[in-house]
Amino acid sequence: MKPIRTTRLLLRNWEERDRELFHRINSDPIVMEFFPFRRDRAQADAKLDELRGAIRRNGFGFAAIEIMATGQCAGFAGLSRPAGLPTFREGAVEIGWRLAPEFWGKGYATEAAQAWLAVGFGSLGLDEIVSFAVAGNSRSTAVMERIGMARDPSADFNHPGIGEDHAHLLRHVVYRLQRADWQTSL
Ligand SMILES: CC(C)(COP(=O)(O)OP(=O)(O)OC[C@H]1O[C@@H](n2cnc3c(N)ncnc32)[C@H](O)[C@@H]1OP(=O)(O)O)[C@@H](O)C(=O)NCCC(=O)NCCS
């Protein structure tokens, strides 16, 4: 992908120096509150390699967020194709994000997401972008609302990858944004 500059952020593909932060945001219990798994360092490294390869192949993906003023990696945001979720049509594209806690409360996820919407509706030519989160992950649904997405309760679903041992993480809510609604909000 071509790096994207926003007011405060550089959105770019993953680099070797991001591995420690990426492991932290895959293992920290606060960050991973709404996920049924934690990744150890080897698993996080493998996931970073997977994300980096997908971004190279597709030109988009869950990409690193770098704070331009300091050069620190804060986490990720980006576009991806949700796999194995029957609630979405074939070819659907989701927007998602995850930051280390010291970068919460600064508007970075919203700023990165707005730039990714412009990529999705601009150069990728998408008609719709979706997002989903565990019902109750209000920090994430607040980002969805701030970037203009609307809740679609008819699409809410029980995540097929979540077992009975994590029943509180089963129910997911869905948000959508159509290209026409994004354009009128500019
Ligand atoms: C979801 C997540 C990325 C949201 O982070 P966040 O910091 O709440 O969201 P933003 O980066 O958009 O920041 C918005 C907050 O910064 C504040 N803010 C401060 N300065 C700001 C600025 N210059 N511009 C915009 N907002 C600013 C906003 O008022 C808002 O604060 P509030 O939550 O008190 O209302 C983060 O909580 C996270 O990584 N969670 C764990 C992973 C996760 O659950 N991911 C989603 C899975 S579906």
PDBQT file of the ligand as one rigid body, heavy atoms in Angstrom, charges set to zero:
ROOT
HETATM    1  C1  LIG A 201     -12.039   0.697  19.934  1.00  0.00    +0.000 C 
HETATM    2  C2  LIG A 201     -10.902   1.675  20.206  1.00  0.00    +0.000 C 
HETATM    3  C3  LIG A 201      -9.943   1.718  19.007  1.00  0.00    +0.000 C 
HETATM    4  C4  LIG A 201     -11.514   3.060  20.432  1.00  0.00    +0.000 C 
HETATM    5  O1  LIG A 201     -10.531   3.947  20.921  1.00  0.00    +0.000 OA
HETATM    6  P1  LIG A 201     -10.950   5.432  21.376  1.00  0.00    +0.000 P 
HETATM    7  O2  LIG A 201      -9.735   6.096  21.843  1.00  0.00    +0.000 OA
HETATM    8  O3  LIG A 201     -12.135   5.361  22.276  1.00  0.00    +0.000 OA
HETATM    9  O4  LIG A 201     -11.471   6.085  19.997  1.00  0.00    +0.000 OA
HETATM   10  P2  LIG A 201     -10.830   7.319  19.227  1.00  0.00    +0.000 P 
HETATM   11  O5  LIG A 201      -9.390   7.044  18.955  1.00  0.00    +0.000 OA
HETATM   12  O6  LIG A 201     -11.709   7.586  18.074  1.00  0.00    +0.000 OA
HETATM   13  O7  LIG A 201     -10.889   8.492  20.295  1.00  0.00    +0.000 OA
HETATM   14  C5  LIG A 201     -12.130   9.049  20.672  1.00  0.00    +0.000 C 
HETATM   15  C6  LIG A 201     -12.000   9.682  22.040  1.00  0.00    +0.000 C 
HETATM   16  O8  LIG A 201     -10.907  10.604  22.023  1.00  0.00    +0.000 OA
HETATM   17  C7  LIG A 201     -11.391  11.933  22.399  1.00  0.00    +0.000 C 
HETATM   18  N1  LIG A 201     -10.520  12.898  21.705  1.00  0.00    +0.000 N 
HETATM   19  C8  LIG A 201      -9.495  13.550  22.305  1.00  0.00    +0.000 A 
HETATM   20  N2  LIG A 201      -8.861  14.314  21.411  1.00  0.00    +0.000 NA
HETATM   21  C9  LIG A 201      -9.485  14.158  20.228  1.00  0.00    +0.000 A 
HETATM   22  C10 LIG A 201      -9.284  14.704  18.932  1.00  0.00    +0.000 A 
HETATM   23  N3  LIG A 201      -8.274  15.554  18.678  1.00  0.00    +0.000 N 
HETATM   24  N4  LIG A 201     -10.110  14.312  17.930  1.00  0.00    +0.000 NA
HETATM   25  C11 LIG A 201     -11.114  13.454  18.186  1.00  0.00    +0.000 A 
HETATM   26  N5  LIG A 201     -11.351  12.901  19.403  1.00  0.00    +0.000 NA
HETATM   27  C12 LIG A 201     -10.537  13.252  20.418  1.00  0.00    +0.000 A 
HETATM   28  C13 LIG A 201     -12.842  11.885  22.024  1.00  0.00    +0.000 C 
HETATM   29  O9  LIG A 201     -13.581  12.844  22.728  1.00  0.00    +0.000 OA
HETATM   30  C14 LIG A 201     -13.216  10.463  22.447  1.00  0.00    +0.000 C 
HETATM   31  O10 LIG A 201     -13.275  10.423  23.848  1.00  0.00    +0.000 OA
HETATM   32  P3  LIG A 201     -14.489   9.700  24.663  1.00  0.00    +0.000 P 
HETATM   33  O11 LIG A 201     -14.292   8.231  24.435  1.00  0.00    +0.000 OA
HETATM   34  O12 LIG A 201     -14.251  10.105  26.054  1.00  0.00    +0.000 OA
HETATM   35  O13 LIG A 201     -15.757  10.198  24.049  1.00  0.00    +0.000 OA
HETATM   36  C15 LIG A 201     -10.084   1.247  21.465  1.00  0.00    +0.000 C 
HETATM   37  O14 LIG A 201     -10.927   1.306  22.586  1.00  0.00    +0.000 OA
HETATM   38  C16 LIG A 201      -9.527  -0.159  21.362  1.00  0.00    +0.000 C 
HETATM   39  O15 LIG A 201      -8.478  -0.382  20.749  1.00  0.00    +0.000 OA
HETATM   40  N6  LIG A 201     -10.229  -1.166  21.989  1.00  0.00    +0.000 N 
HETATM   41  C17 LIG A 201      -9.734  -2.521  22.042  1.00  0.00    +0.000 C 
HETATM   42  C18 LIG A 201      -9.796  -3.241  20.720  1.00  0.00    +0.000 C 
HETATM   43  C19 LIG A 201     -11.204  -3.333  20.177  1.00  0.00    +0.000 C 
HETATM   44  O16 LIG A 201     -12.141  -3.631  20.901  1.00  0.00    +0.000 OA
HETATM   45  N7  LIG A 201     -11.322  -3.120  18.856  1.00  0.00    +0.000 N 
HETATM   46  C20 LIG A 201     -12.583  -3.152  18.169  1.00  0.00    +0.000 C 
HETATM   47  C21 LIG A 201     -13.045  -4.513  17.942  1.00  0.00    +0.000 C 
HETATM   48  S1  LIG A 201     -14.632  -4.508  17.092  1.00  0.00    +0.000 SA
ENDROOT
TORSDOF 0
